[in-house]
């Protein structure tokens, strides 16, 4: 059977959780993970950049 509720939470997020990753620069990609920036704050990043430190930002 199909799964009707898969990804439904993404539709409630601003711009469907898509944007430009601040670390790698990929565009129109889902930003669902967090990484620390140089100042100790959080950045929302893509799956490829999950777990990376933001150096120099």
C-alpha positions as CSV (number, residue, x, y, z in Angstrom):
1,X,0.0,0.0,0.0
2,X,1.1,3.6,-0.6
3,X,2.2,5.8,2.3
4,X,0.1,8.9,2.2
5,X,1.8,10.9,5.0
6,X,5.4,10.6,3.8
7,X,7.0,14.0,3.6
8,X,3.9,15.8,4.7
9,X,5.8,17.9,7.3
10,X,7.9,19.4,4.5
11,X,4.9,21.1,3.0
12,X,4.4,23.1,6.2
13,X,8.0,24.4,6.3
14,X,9.0,27.7,4.6
15,X,9.8,27.2,0.9
16,X,9.2,23.4,1.5
17,X,12.6,23.2,3.4
18,X,14.5,23.9,0.2
19,X,17.2,26.5,-0.4
20,X,20.9,27.0,-0.9
21,X,23.3,25.2,1.4
22,X,25.6,27.7,3.1
23,X,28.5,25.3,3.2
24,X,28.7,23.7,-0.2
25,X,26.6,26.1,-2.2
26,X,24.2,23.5,-3.7
27,X,21.0,25.2,-4.8
28,X,17.4,24.0,-4.6
29,X,18.3,21.3,-2.1
30,X,16.5,20.2,1.0
31,X,18.0,21.8,4.1
32,X,17.0,19.5,7.0
33,X,20.2,19.1,9.0
34,X,22.1,21.4,11.4
35,X,25.8,22.3,11.6
36,X,27.7,24.7,13.9
37,X,29.0,27.9,12.5
38,X,32.2,29.6,13.7
39,X,30.3,31.8,16.2
40,X,28.7,28.8,17.9
41,X,25.3,29.2,16.3
42,X,23.4,26.7,14.2
43,X,23.1,26.6,10.4
44,X,20.6,24.6,8.4
45,X,22.5,22.5,5.8
46,X,22.0,19.7,3.3
47,X,22.5,16.0,3.8
48,X,26.0,16.0,2.2
49,X,27.2,18.7,4.7
50,X,25.6,17.0,7.8
51,X,28.2,16.8,10.5
52,X,30.7,19.3,8.9
53,X,32.0,22.3,10.8
54,X,31.5,25.7,9.1
55,X,35.1,27.0,8.9
56,X,35.5,30.7,8.3
57,X,31.9,31.7,8.4
